[in-house]
Amino acid sequence: MKAIQDNLPDASIVLDPNERFYDPQQTLRVAQQLAGREGIVFESPVPQDNLDWYVALRRELGIPIALHLIGAGDILAAIKRDAADCYNLSSGSPTDFVACARICEAAGCPVWHGSRMELGILDMAHIHAAAAAQACTLPSDFVGNVFREDDLILNPIRITDGCALVPDEPGLGVELDMAALERYRVA
């Protein structure tokens, strides 16, 4: 973390053990090593089905905690328990994302739109959804275009000053690259 922050002082860091710390004590031991560092969020460190652990961690951690949740029911349960500072909402349709983000907005909780390294069309749909959600104020991770050989759209997603630009062309504002689609077709 020190090396990242020394070299990229404006970068936000999400530490995501993906529920692999099997008890809160592991999370607290790591958090103690990060004491005094700003700009770090702990995402889903322990199993998310135990909201009691998240409530306790928020009291002791000293680092903002995020939950990576999908459905409105899980989000409402976490908000009622005050189990997280912010939320990674990444699954479901763009409409589902906006609806879940509205729930978080009403509770005063910021969100970001997570990614699963999608191709260009779905990335752009997610970018539109993130732009439509007022609570989506944290940096989202639309990274498919960085890691894929081709994102199957003609013009790349435009990123300026770390922000994905929402195009104003019709539809999603991107066009499927039919030549690339043919090149990657699997019979």
C-alpha positions as CSV (number, residue, x, y, z in Angstrom):
1,M,0.0,0.0,0.0
2,K,2.9,2.4,0.8
3,A,4.5,1.8,-2.6
4,I,1.2,2.4,-4.4
5,Q,0.4,5.6,-2.4
6,D,4.0,6.9,-2.7
7,N,3.8,6.5,-6.5
8,L,0.1,7.2,-7.1
9,P,-0.9,9.6,-4.3
10,D,-4.3,10.4,-5.8
11,A,-5.3,6.8,-6.5
12,S,-8.1,5.2,-4.5
13,I,-7.3,1.7,-3.2
14,V,-9.9,-1.0,-2.7
15,L,-8.5,-3.9,-0.7
16,D,-10.8,-6.8,-1.6
17,P,-10.1,-10.1,0.1
18,N,-13.3,-11.4,-1.5
19,E,-14.6,-12.8,1.8
20,R,-11.4,-14.8,2.3
21,F,-10.7,-13.5,5.8
22,Y,-12.7,-16.1,7.7
23,D,-13.0,-14.1,10.9
24,P,-12.9,-10.5,11.9
25,Q,-9.5,-10.9,13.6
26,Q,-7.7,-11.4,10.3
27,T,-9.2,-8.2,9.0
28,L,-8.2,-6.3,12.1
29,R,-4.6,-7.5,11.9
30,V,-4.3,-6.3,8.3
31,A,-6.1,-3.0,9.2
32,Q,-3.6,-2.4,12.0
33,Q,-0.8,-2.5,9.5
34,L,-2.6,0.1,7.4
35,A,-3.3,2.5,10.3
36,G,-2.9,6.1,9.4
37,R,-3.2,5.6,5.6
38,E,-6.0,7.5,3.9
39,G,-7.8,6.6,0.7
40,I,-8.2,2.9,1.4
41,V,-11.5,1.0,1.4
42,F,-11.8,-2.6,2.7
43,E,-14.3,-4.5,0.5
44,S,-16.0,-7.7,1.6
45,P,-13.2,-8.9,3.9
46,V,-15.2,-11.6,5.7
47,P,-18.2,-13.7,4.6
48,Q,-21.0,-11.3,3.8
49,D,-23.7,-13.5,5.2
50,N,-22.6,-12.5,8.7
51,L,-23.6,-8.8,9.0
52,D,-22.9,-8.9,12.7
53,W,-19.2,-9.1,11.8
54,Y,-19.5,-6.1,9.5
55,V,-21.2,-4.0,12.2
56,A,-18.4,-4.9,14.7
57,L,-15.7,-4.3,12.1
58,R,-17.1,-0.8,11.3
59,R,-16.8,0.1,15.0
60,E,-13.2,-1.1,15.2
61,L,-11.6,-1.0,11.8
62,G,-10.7,2.7,11.3
63,I,-10.9,2.1,7.5
64,P,-14.1,2.5,5.4
65,I,-15.8,-0.8,4.7
66,A,-17.7,-1.8,1.5
67,L,-20.0,-4.6,0.8
68,H,-20.3,-6.1,-2.7
69,L,-24.0,-6.8,-3.0
70,I,-26.3,-7.7,-5.8
71,G,-30.0,-7.5,-4.9
72,A,-32.2,-4.9,-3.3
73,G,-33.1,-7.2,-0.4
74,D,-29.4,-7.8,0.6
75,I,-28.7,-4.1,0.3
76,L,-31.7,-3.1,2.5
77,A,-30.6,-5.6,5.1
78,A,-27.1,-4.3,5.2
79,I,-28.3,-0.6,5.3
80,K,-30.7,-1.4,8.1
81,R,-27.8,-2.8,10.1
82,D,-25.4,0.0,9.2
83,A,-23.0,-2.7,8.1
84,A,-21.0,-0.7,5.5
85,D,-19.8,2.8,4.6
86,C,-20.3,2.2,0.8
87,Y,-21.3,-0.4,-1.7
88,N,-20.0,-2.1,-4.8
89,L,-23.0,-2.9,-7.0
90,S,-22.0,-4.8,-10.1
91,S,-24.5,-7.4,-11.1
92,G,-27.9,-7.3,-12.7
93,S,-29.2,-5.1,-15.5
94,P,-28.4,-1.4,-15.8
95,T,-31.9,-0.8,-14.5
96,D,-31.3,-3.0,-11.5
97,F,-28.1,-1.1,-10.8
98,V,-29.8,2.3,-10.8
99,A,-32.6,1.0,-8.6
100,C,-30.2,-0.4,-6.0
101,A,-28.1,2.8,-6.2
102,R,-31.3,4.7,-5.4
103,I,-31.7,2.7,-2.2
104,C,-28.1,3.5,-1.2
105,E,-28.6,7.2,-2.1
106,A,-31.6,7.4,0.2
107,A,-29.5,6.0,3.0
108,G,-26.6,8.4,2.3
109,C,-24.3,5.6,1.1
110,P,-22.1,6.1,-1.9
111,V,-21.6,3.3,-4.5
112,W,-19.5,2.3,-7.4
113,H,-20.2,0.1,-10.3
114,G,-18.1,-3.0,-10.3
115,S,-17.0,-4.9,-13.4
116,R,-16.4,-8.4,-14.4
117,M,-14.1,-7.5,-17.3
118,E,-16.9,-7.2,-19.8
119,L,-16.6,-6.4,-23.5
120,G,-17.3,-3.0,-24.8
121,I,-21.0,-3.1,-25.3
122,L,-21.7,-4.2,-21.7
123,D,-19.1,-1.9,-20.4
124,M,-20.8,1.0,-22.1
125,A,-24.2,0.0,-20.7
126,H,-22.7,0.0,-17.2
127,I,-21.1,3.4,-17.8
128,H,-24.5,4.8,-18.8
129,A,-26.0,3.2,-15.6
130,A,-23.3,4.7,-13.4
131,A,-23.9,8.1,-14.9
132,A,-27.6,7.8,-14.2
133,A,-27.1,6.9,-10.5
134,Q,-26.6,9.9,-8.3
135,A,-25.1,7.8,-5.5
136,C,-22.4,6.4,-7.9
137,T,-19.8,8.9,-6.8
138,L,-16.9,6.5,-6.1
139,P,-14.5,5.4,-8.9
140,S,-16.0,2.5,-10.8
141,D,-13.9,-0.2,-12.3
142,F,-14.7,-0.6,-15.9
143,V,-11.5,-2.5,-16.9
144,G,-12.5,-4.9,-19.7
145,N,-11.1,-2.6,-22.4
146,V,-7.7,-2.6,-20.6
147,F,-7.3,-6.3,-20.2
148,R,-8.9,-7.7,-23.4
149,E,-7.2,-8.0,-26.7
150,D,-10.3,-6.5,-28.3
151,D,-13.5,-5.2,-26.8
152,L,-15.5,-5.8,-30.0
153,I,-16.5,-2.1,-30.4
154,L,-15.3,0.2,-33.2
155,N,-14.3,3.1,-31.1
156,P,-12.7,2.6,-27.7
157,I,-14.4,3.9,-24.6
158,R,-13.1,7.4,-24.0
159,I,-11.4,8.0,-20.7
160,T,-10.4,11.5,-19.8
161,D,-8.8,12.4,-16.4
162,G,-9.7,9.0,-15.1
163,C,-13.4,9.4,-16.0
164,A,-15.2,7.3,-18.7
165,L,-17.1,9.7,-20.9
166,V,-20.7,9.0,-21.7
167,P,-21.2,9.4,-25.5
168,D,-24.1,11.3,-26.9
169,E,-24.5,9.2,-30.0
170,P,-27.7,7.2,-30.4
171,G,-28.3,4.1,-28.3
172,L,-25.3,3.3,-26.1
173,G,-23.1,5.5,-28.3
174,V,-20.9,2.6,-29.4
175,E,-21.0,0.4,-32.5
176,L,-20.3,-3.3,-32.6
177,D,-17.2,-4.2,-34.6
178,M,-18.5,-6.8,-37.0
179,A,-15.0,-7.6,-38.4
180,A,-13.7,-8.3,-34.9
181,L,-16.8,-10.3,-34.1
182,E,-16.1,-12.5,-37.2
183,R,-12.4,-12.7,-36.3
184,Y,-13.2,-14.1,-32.9
185,R,-16.1,-16.3,-33.8
186,V,-15.8,-19.9,-32.6
187,A,-17.6,-22.5,-34.7
